[in-house]
Amino acid sequence: MFEVTVAPAQKALDAEPAREPRAYEALVREIGEDGACEVRDVFWSETSARLQLFRTLPPAQHHARIAREAHSLKSAAGTFGYVRLAALALRLEKSAERLGDGEFRDLLDLMDAAYAAARAQEPQG
């Protein structure tokens, strides 16, 4: 639905909005308000679980699974317009095999922050 590209530098990534507001509106037009709300609730639940899962997987032993999970997260986040989270998930997907433990944890911290920022930008109601 929406294409997401990785920002080349952290400064550029920080400039990305946590949420593209028109993405949810587009989803509502496609599947209706009730459907979009339901699917978004599932996204939040699954993303929270996925972010917790990442913390339990040592990257050296589980890089393929981490890359698959990151790919799924990237796609789902992009659908809802959570551009910063999607960009970080893409970064994880592409670099999972090369990341050391410290780099992996740092990237997960950024993903947690992007998730929190996206949640904070959600309209109330």
TACORKA-V194250 format. One record per run of one state. SS is the DSSP state (H for helix, E for strand, L for the rest). FROM is the first residue (numbers start at 1). LEN is the number of residues. Records with the same first field share a line. If there is no record, write none. Layout:
SS->FROM-LEN ; FROM-LEN
This chain:
L->1-9 ; 16-5 ; 32-1 ; 55-4 ; 81-2 ; 96-5 ; 121-5
H->10-6 ; 21-11 ; 33-22 ; 59-22 ; 83-13 ; 101-20
